[in-house]
Amino acid sequence: MNNNKINFTKKSISLLRTQYWLFTKQKSNFLLLLVFLAAGFYGLYQGYAFKQKQASTINTFKGDKIKNFAVLVKGFDADTSKPAGMAAYEKVSGLLSSNWYTILPAYKMPNSTAIFAIGQGDIFPYYYTVKLESFFMQVFKQGEISNPLRSLAGHFDTSFWVIFLLPLLIILFCFNTLSAELDNGNWRLINSQGIAAKKWLGTKYLVVAISIEILLTAICLAGVLVNYFYFKQQPSITDLLFFVGANLYLLLWLAILFFINSLQKNTSYNALCSGMVWTMVCIVLPTLTTMFIEKTIVVDNTKISRMSRRPQGSKFDDTTFGRKIIEQYAISRPQYKNNILTPANPAFSFAVYSTFHALMDDSNAVTVSKYFNAIERRQQYLNLSTLINPAAALDGNIDRLAENDAFANHHFIWQTKAFHTKLHHAYFPALFFDGQLTKKRYAEFPVFKTENTAGGISINIVFNFLLLSFVSAMLVFLGGKNLERLK
C-alpha cells in the first residue's frame, strides 16, 4: 500500500513538472502573464487615483468648512466697539445670519477595499454641505436623484480586471488543453504511459491556477501596501473577502474550462464554446438580468425630484399660517410647546420658514425610505443572482465590500440626516426661546463622524461564495465523469 502511494505521488509530481515545462516552454505564455499583470496594475492604479482624489477632496472640503465655522464662532470674542467687530458678533449671534453662515461638512471616507473597486462611487456624492434648511432639499439638490443599476460596463479597476479579464486569460491558457493532444494524435502516446485524462487536465490547470494566483496575489498585496503606507489604513476583513471571492470566481472559470475540455471536442469547438460562455457570463447575462430587475422593480424618482425645490410663496408672512405651522411643529416636538414666539417677534417669519422645512422633511421621510428600499431591493436581487449571473453578482458584492454601492450611499445619507437632526436640536432652542445664539449653543453643535457600512461577512456574500463553490464542484464532477470514458 505504501509503495503504491509513493509511486502515485512520484507520478503526480513528475506529471506536474512536465506540465510546468510545457507551460514555460511557450514564451508567449510569459508575455500573456506580463500583459495581464500590467493590466492588473493599471486597474489598481485607477482605483488608487479615484480613492486618492476622493480622500483629498474630502480633506480639503472638511478643512475649509471647519475653518469657516471656527472663524464664525470667533465673532463672539470680537471687539464690538469697532464696526468690524460688531458685524462679526451680529453675524454669529443673529438667528438669520447664523443660519445663513452655518455650513457644516458631512463626508464618507473610502474604506480600504475601495482601492480594488470604484463601483458606483463616481455616481454618488461622498460629501454634503449641511445647513439648517430642509435636509432632503439639500441632499437631492447636491447629488444624483436617480440611481439606475449599472449594466456592468464597468470601470477599469481591479474588480473589472478580475471579473472580465482574468477569465479570458484562463480561456487562452486552457481552452485546448486536451483537444490539442487529441487533434495532433499525441493523446494515445500520453495515455499509453498510464496518464489518465483527468490527471492530465488537473495538473495543467493547477499550473495555470498557480500562475494566475501569483498575478492576483501580487495585485492584492500591492493594494494592501498602498492602503497601509499611503492611506494609513490597516488590512481589513473586506480585503480578505475580496481576495477569497476573486479566487472562487476564477476557480469557477477553471471548472468551466475543465468541463468544456471533458466533452472531448476539437480545438475549434472548444474555442467557440469558451468564447460564447465568456460572452454570456460577462456581458449578456448581466445586461439581461439588470434589464429584468429594472422592469420588475420600478423605481419612480418623480416625487424625489420635487424635494430638491425650495418652497416659495408669501404664506410665510401670513401670521395665521405661521401660528398653525409652529403649533403643528410643537405637537411633534413637545419640547417647543411653550415657545415664546409671537408674530411681533422679528424671528417669527424665519421660525415659520424653518419649522415648515422640518415638517416637510418629516412628511417626505417615508417616501424617501420607500425609494431607497426599492433601489436596495433590486440591487440585492442582482447580488443574489449568482447561479445564473456570477459576474454581476460578484461585482455587486465586491462593491458592497468596498462601500461603493447604493447600500453604502443610502446609509451615508441617513447618517447625514441624523447629523442634520442634531444640528436642529442645538439651534432650535435658541430660535424658540433665547432669541439669539450664544457661544454655549455653538459648543453644542454636532461634529460629523463617518461610519463603516460594509460590515464584513453578510448573507449575500456567504450565499455568493457557496454557490460559486458548488457550481465549480459540480462542473469538475461532471467533467470527471466525461473523462472516465476517454481511452
MIFIDREN-861931 format. One record per residue (C-alpha): residue in three letters; x, y, z negated. Coordinates in steps of 0.1 Angstrom, whole numbers. Layout:
 res    xx    yy    zz
 ala     X     Y     Z
...
***
This chain:
 res    xx    yy    zz
 met     0     0     0
 asn    27    24   -10
 asn    47    17    22
 asn    16    23    43
 lys    11    57    26
 ile    47    66    31
 asn    46    57    68
 phe    13    76    72
 thr    29   107    56
 lys    60   104    78
 lys    39   101   109
 ser    18   131    99
 ile    49   152    92
 ser    65   141   125
 leu    34   150   145
 leu    32   183   127
 arg    68   190   137
 thr    60   180   173
 gln    31   204   174
 tyr    52   232   159
 trp    79   225   186
 leu    53   226   214
 phe    38   258   200
 thr    72   276   197
 lys    84   263   230
 gln    60   286   248
 lys    74   321   244
 ser    41   336   254
 asn    27   324   220
 phe    51   347   202
 leu    42   375   225
 leu     5   370   217
 leu    11   369   180
 leu    31   401   182
 val     4   419   202
 phe   -23   408   178
 leu    -2   417   148
 ala     4   452   163
 ala   -34   455   169
 gly   -39   445   133
 phe   -16   472   120
 tyr   -33   497   143
 gly   -67   487   128
 leu   -52   491    93
 tyr   -39   525   103
 gln   -73   536   114
 gly   -88   526    80
 tyr   -59   543    62
 ala   -64   575    83
 phe  -101   577    76
 lys   -96   569    39
 gln   -68   595    36
 lys   -90   621    53
 gln  -119   613    31
 ala   -98   614    -1
 ser   -81   647    10
 thr  -114   663    19
 ile  -129   653   -15
 asn  -100   666   -35
 thr  -100   699   -16
 phe  -138   702   -19
 lys  -138   693   -56
 gly  -109   716   -64
 asp  -125   746   -46
 lys  -159   741   -63
 ile  -144   736   -98
 lys  -121   766   -94
 asn  -150   788   -82
 phe  -172   777  -111
 ala  -143   784  -136
 val  -139   819  -121
 leu  -177   824  -125
 val  -176   814  -162
 lys  -147   838  -169
 gly  -172   866  -163
 phe  -182   862  -200
 asp  -148   874  -210
 ala  -146   903  -186
 asp  -142   938  -198
 thr  -178   951  -195
 ser  -166   987  -200
 lys  -154   987  -164
 pro  -177   983  -133
 ala  -159   952  -121
 gly  -161   935  -155
 met  -198   944  -159
 ala  -205   930  -124
 ala  -187   898  -133
 tyr  -206   895  -166
 glu  -240   901  -150
 lys  -232   876  -122
 val  -226   848  -147
 ser  -253   857  -173
 gly  -281   867  -150
 leu  -306   839  -142
 leu  -310   847  -105
 ser  -273   855   -98
 ser  -260   824  -117
 asn  -285   802   -98
 trp  -270   816   -65
 tyr  -234   811   -75
 thr  -236   779   -95
 ile  -225   753   -69
 leu  -211   720   -84
 pro  -194   691   -65
 ala  -207   655   -62
 tyr  -184   631   -43
 lys  -179   594   -36
 met  -142   584   -37
 pro  -133   555   -14
 asn  -125   522   -31
 ser   -95   500   -24
 thr  -113   478     2
 ala  -123   508    22
 ile   -89   507    39
 phe  -100   475    56
 ala  -135   486    67
 ile  -147   520    78
 gly  -182   506    82
 gln  -208   534    82
 gly  -186   557    62
 asp  -184   581    91
 ile  -222   583    93
 phe  -229   591    57
 pro  -217   622    37
 tyr  -193   613     9
 tyr  -197   647    -9
 tyr  -225   671   -16
 thr  -228   706   -30
 val  -253   706   -58
 lys  -274   736   -67
 leu  -304   741   -88
 glu  -330   742   -60
 ser  -348   711   -46
 phe  -324   681   -46
 phe  -339   663   -16
 met  -340   695     4
 gln  -302   699    -3
 val  -293   663     5
 phe  -313   659    37
 lys  -301   693    49
 gln  -264   684    43
 gly  -264   648    56
 glu  -279   623    81
 ile  -317   619    78
 ser  -319   586    97
 asn  -297   555    92
 pro  -301   531   121
 leu  -283   498   118
 arg  -252   496   139
 ser  -252   470   167
 leu  -216   463   159
 ala  -200   485   185
 gly  -177   488   155
 his  -147   509   146
 phe  -112   496   153
 asp  -104   488   118
 thr   -92   456   100
 ser  -127   442    98
 phe  -131   447   136
 trp   -97   430   142
 val  -108   400   121
 ile  -143   396   134
 phe  -138   403   171
 leu  -101   399   180
 leu   -87   371   159
 pro  -113   346   173
 leu  -100   355   207
 leu   -65   346   196
 ile   -78   312   183
 ile   -95   306   216
 leu   -64   314   236
 phe   -43   290   214
 cys   -68   262   211
 phe   -93   260   240
 asn   -72   234   259
 thr   -56   215   230
 leu   -70   182   242
 ser   -82   189   277
 ala   -47   199   289
 glu   -34   165   279
 leu   -64   147   295
 asp   -61   167   327
 asn   -24   161   332
 gly   -26   124   322
 asn    -4   128   291
 trp   -30   116   267
 arg   -25    79   275
 leu    12    83   266
 ile     4   101   234
 asn   -23    77   224
 ser     0    47   231
 gln    22    59   203
 gly    -6    54   178
 ile   -17    90   176
 ala   -54    95   173
 ala   -71   124   190
 lys   -84   137   157
 lys   -49   138   142
 trp   -36   154   174
 leu   -61   182   172
 gly   -58   185   135
 thr   -21   191   135
 lys   -23   215   164
 tyr   -50   235   146
 leu   -30   235   114
 val    -1   251   132
 val   -24   277   147
 ala   -41   283   114
 ile    -8   289    96
 ser     3   313   124
 ile   -29   333   122
 glu   -29   332    84
 ile     5   348    84
 leu    -9   377   105
 leu   -39   381    82
 thr   -19   379    51
 ala     6   405    64
 ile   -22   430    72
 cys   -40   424    39
 leu    -8   427    19
 ala     2   459    38
 gly   -33   473    29
 val   -29   464    -7
 leu     6   481    -8
 val    -7   512     9
 asn   -35   514   -16
 tyr   -11   509   -45
 phe    17   533   -35
 tyr    -3   560   -16
 phe   -38   560   -31
 lys   -27   548   -66
 gln   -53   520   -65
 gln   -48   486   -80
 pro   -58   454   -60
 ser   -94   446   -68
 ile  -118   417   -66
 thr  -133   432   -35
 asp   -99   430   -17
 leu   -97   393   -26
 leu  -133   387   -14
 phe  -125   404    19
 phe   -95   381    23
 val  -115   350    14
 gly  -143   360    38
 ala  -119   366    66
 asn  -103   332    61
 leu  -137   314    61
 tyr  -147   332    92
 leu  -115   322   110
 leu  -120   287    97
 leu  -154   287   114
 trp  -138   296   147
 leu  -112   268   144
 ala  -140   244   137
 ile  -159   257   168
 leu  -129   251   190
 phe  -123   217   174
 phe  -159   207   183
 ile  -156   221   218
 asn  -124   200   224
 ser  -140   170   209
 leu  -165   170   238
 gln  -136   158   260
 lys  -144   180   289
 asn  -119   196   313
 thr  -100   228   306
 ser  -122   250   328
 tyr  -153   238   309
 asn  -136   245   276
 ala  -125   280   286
 leu  -160   288   299
 cys  -177   274   268
 ser  -153   291   244
 gly  -158   325   261
 met  -196   321   260
 val  -196   312   223
 trp  -174   343   216
 thr  -198   365   236
 met  -229   351   219
 val  -215   352   183
 cys  -197   386   185
 ile  -219   406   209
 val  -252   391   219
 leu  -264   377   186
 pro  -255   409   166
 thr  -273   430   191
 leu  -304   409   193
 thr  -306   404   156
 thr  -302   441   150
 met  -329   449   175
 phe  -353   423   160
 ile  -348   436   124
 glu  -352   472   135
 lys  -385   463   152
 thr  -397   441   123
 ile  -388   466    95
 val  -398   500   109
 val  -382   530    91
 asp  -400   563    98
 asn  -380   593    88
 thr  -406   619    97
 lys  -416   626    61
 ile  -380   626    50
 ser  -370   652    77
 arg  -397   676    63
 met  -380   676    29
 ser  -350   695    43
 arg  -372   725    50
 arg  -372   753    24
 pro  -407   762    11
 gln  -418   796    22
 gly  -447   820    16
 ser  -460   847    -7
 lys  -475   822   -31
 phe  -445   825   -54
 asp  -455   861   -61
 asp  -491   851   -69
 thr  -494   851  -107
 thr  -524   827  -107
 phe  -504   802   -86
 gly  -474   808  -108
 arg  -492   800  -141
 lys  -506   768  -126
 ile  -472   756  -114
 ile  -455   763  -147
 glu  -483   746  -167
 gln  -481   716  -144
 tyr  -443   715  -149
 ala  -448   717  -187
 ile  -471   687  -186
 ser  -443   665  -170
 arg  -416   681  -192
 pro  -433   688  -226
 gln  -401   704  -240
 tyr  -411   735  -219
 lys  -447   737  -231
 asn  -441   766  -254
 asn  -421   787  -230
 ile  -421   825  -233
 leu  -426   832  -195
 thr  -452   857  -185
 pro  -459   875  -152
 ala  -443   906  -168
 asn  -410   887  -172
 pro  -385   896  -144
 ala  -376   859  -141
 phe  -412   848  -137
 ser  -413   846   -99
 phe  -379   828   -99
 ala  -391   804  -126
 val  -422   796  -104
 tyr  -399   790   -74
 ser  -376   767   -94
 thr  -404   747  -110
 phe  -421   743   -77
 his  -388   728   -63
 ala  -386   704   -93
 leu  -422   693   -89
 met  -417   689   -51
 asp  -388   665   -59
 asp  -410   646   -83
 ser  -436   641   -56
 asn  -411   632   -30
 ala  -391   607   -51
 val  -414   577   -43
 thr  -413   585    -6
 val  -375   587    -6
 ser  -373   555   -26
 lys  -395   536    -2
 tyr  -375   549    27
 phe  -342   538    12
 asn  -356   505     2
 ala  -367   498    38
 ile  -333   506    51
 glu  -316   484    25
 arg  -340   456    31
 arg  -332   454    68
 gln  -295   456    61
 gln  -299   428    36
 tyr  -317   406    61
 leu  -288   413    86
 asn  -263   404    59
 leu  -281   371    52
 ser  -283   360    88
 thr  -250   341    86
 leu  -263   308   101
 ile  -274   324   134
 asn  -253   356   132
 pro  -220   350   114
 ala  -202   381   129
 ala  -228   407   119
 ala  -234   390    86
 leu  -197   390    76
 asp  -193   426    89
 gly  -223   437    68
 asn  -209   420    37
 ile  -174   435    42
 asp  -190   470    45
 arg  -208   462    12
 leu  -174   453    -4
 ala  -159   485    10
 glu  -188   506    -2
 asn  -193   519    33
 asp  -229   509    39
 ala  -264   521    32
 phe  -265   505    -2
 ala  -235   525   -14
 asn  -247   557     2
 his  -281   554   -15
 his  -265   546   -48
 phe  -244   577   -44
 ile  -275   598   -36
 trp  -294   586   -67
 gln  -263   592   -88
 thr  -261   627   -74
 lys  -298   631   -82
 ala  -292   622  -118
 phe  -264   647  -119
 his  -288   674  -105
 thr  -313   665  -132
 lys  -286   670  -159
 leu  -279   704  -144
 his  -316   713  -148
 his  -315   702  -184
 ala  -286   726  -190
 tyr  -301   755  -171
 phe  -339   755  -176
 pro  -339   762  -213
 ala  -322   795  -206
 leu  -348   802  -179
 phe  -378   793  -200
 phe  -367   806  -234
 asp  -335   826  -235
 gly  -340   850  -206
 gln  -303   847  -197
 leu  -274   823  -196
 thr  -247   821  -223
 lys  -213   807  -224
 lys  -226   779  -246
 arg  -251   769  -220
 tyr  -224   768  -193
 ala  -204   744  -216
 glu  -234   720  -213
 phe  -233   719  -175
 pro  -225   684  -163
 val  -194   671  -146
 phe  -198   646  -119
 lys  -182   612  -123
 thr  -180   587   -95
 glu  -191   551  -100
 asn  -181   519   -81
 thr  -211   502   -64
 ala  -197   471   -48
 gly  -198   450   -79
 gly  -177   422   -66
 ile  -194   389   -61
 ser  -231   391   -51
 ile  -257   366   -40
 asn  -253   378    -4
 ile  -215   372    -5
 val  -218   338   -21
 phe  -246   328     4
 asn  -225   341    33
 phe  -193   322    22
 leu  -212   289    15
 leu  -229   290    49
 leu  -196   297    67
 ser  -180   268    49
 phe  -210   245    55
 val  -212   252    93
 ser  -174   248    96
 ala  -175   214    78
 met  -204   202    99
 leu  -187   211   132
 val  -155   193   121
 phe  -175   163   110
 leu  -194   161   143
 gly  -162   167   163
 gly  -145   139   144
 lys  -174   116   154
 asn  -170   125   190
 leu  -132   119   189
 glu  -136    84   175
 arg  -150    73   208
 leu  -119    86   227
 lys   -95    58   237
***
